[in-house]
Amino acid sequence: MAVAQVDTLDTKEFKMQYAYGLACALFVSFAVHTAPAAAEGDAEKGQNVFKRCAACHANNDQNRVGPGLGGVVGRKAGTAPDYKYSPALASSNLTWDEQTLDAFLENPKKLVPGTRMTISVPKPEDRENVISYLKSLGGAQPAAAPVPAPAQ
């Protein structure tokens, strides 16, 4: 009568695989729970927060002391027409998505040293709300493709 040989892990190897699996599970759990969530603020509350911003910014494309913020979400930083940006912001190569707006509003000079923006929005909830409000103003539209001339 043949006895089937069962492959068993020795105790040291088992402990190492168990520790590795546990470390992976903890890493994934940590990454999921600490990843920044998309801004799910309240646009109505954000409109109220925006009143602080309105001293310098319009909620449309009109420039004031600061550039107009209509369509800012999705726009490349430093590209609003007819506004003279600081060299730092103009060359920043940022795009205004939720994460970038959040970091900039929290501490403009940290994200873009040399920016002329001096006002911050320190409370995370206020930033989420104002970003939600900015999103409600419409996002940047991609440039339309040129229309070919009619064939003659």
N, C-alpha and C positions, 0 to 999 in steps of 0.2 A: 504494500500500500504506500503510495507516494504521498508525501506531505508537501503541500504547496508552501513555498518559501515566501514570506511576506516581507517586502522592503519596509524597514522601519527606520526612522531617523534617529540618530543618536541624540541624546539629550542636549548636547551643546549646539548641534545644527538646528534642532527644533527651536531652541530658545532664540537663536539668531534670526530664524525665519519669522518667528512670532514677533520679535522686537521690530524687525523691518516692516512687517505688515501693520503693526500698531503705529509706528512712526509715519507711515504713508497715510493711514486713516486720520491721524491727528493733523497732519499737514493739510490734507484736503479739507477737513472740517474747519481749520483755522482760515484757510484761503477763502472758503465760501463765506464764512461769517465776517470777515474783515474786508472783503472786496467792496469798493465804493459802489453804492447803489445809484442807479439813475435817479436824477432829481425828480421827485414826485411831489413837488411842492404844490401849493395852492396859488393859482394865478391871481385870484382876487386879492389875497393877502399880499402877494408880490407887487400888485399895483400900488398898494398902500406903502410898501417898503420903497418902491421906485420913487415916491415923492421926494425922498432924500437925494436921489440921483438926478431928479429933474432940475435941480439948480444948475447943472452943467450939461445934461443930456436930454434930448427929445426922444419920445417914443415912436418916432418916425424917421425919415431919412434927412431931416433938417439938422445941420450942424450948429452947435452953440459953442460954448467954451470947450466942450467935448464933442465927439462925433455923434450923430444921430444913431439910435440903437434899433430902429426898425430893421428887421431882417438880419440882425447881428448873429443869431445862432446859425452856425454853419459857414459863416464868412471868415475869410482869411484875415487875421489881425492886420491893422494898418492899411486897409484898402478901401475904406469908405470914400466915395468921390468927394473931391473939393475940401478935404480936411488935411491940415498939416500936422502929421503925427511926429512924435519924438523919434529921433533916429533909432532908439532902442526898440520901440514897439514896431516901427516900420520894418525893421530887419529881424524881428523875433521869429518869424516863420511859424507862428501859432495859428491854429484854426479854433474859432470860438465854439467849442462843443461844451457839453455840461461840465465835464471834468476841468477843462481849461478855465471856463468862466468861474467855477467854484474856487479854484486856486487863485485866480486873479482877484476876485472880489474879496477873498480872505486876506490877501496880502499882495497888492499890486507890485510893490517894489521888490518883493522877494522873487516873484515869478519873472518879472521883467525889470531888472535893475536899470535905472535911467528913465523909466516911464514918468510922464507928468501926472499920472493919476495918483492922487494922494489919499482919497477916501477909501476906506475898507468897510466891509460888511462882516463884522466879527462873528455873529451868531449863525451857526449852520442852518437853522430853520429859516432864517431870513434869506440866506443865500439860496436855499432850495426854492423858496417862494418867488424871489425875484427872477431866478432863472426860468421858472415855470411861466412867469409873466412875460419875460423876453421871448420865450418860445411861442407864446400866444400871439406875438406881434408878427409872426411869420418868419420863416427861415430864409437864408440867402438862396437865391435862385441861381442855378448854373446858367452860364452864358448860353444864349440860344445859338444853335448851329447856323452858319450862314446859309441863306437860301440861294441855291444856284440860279443863275440867269436862265431865262427860257431859251430853249434851242431855237435857232433861226433857220 
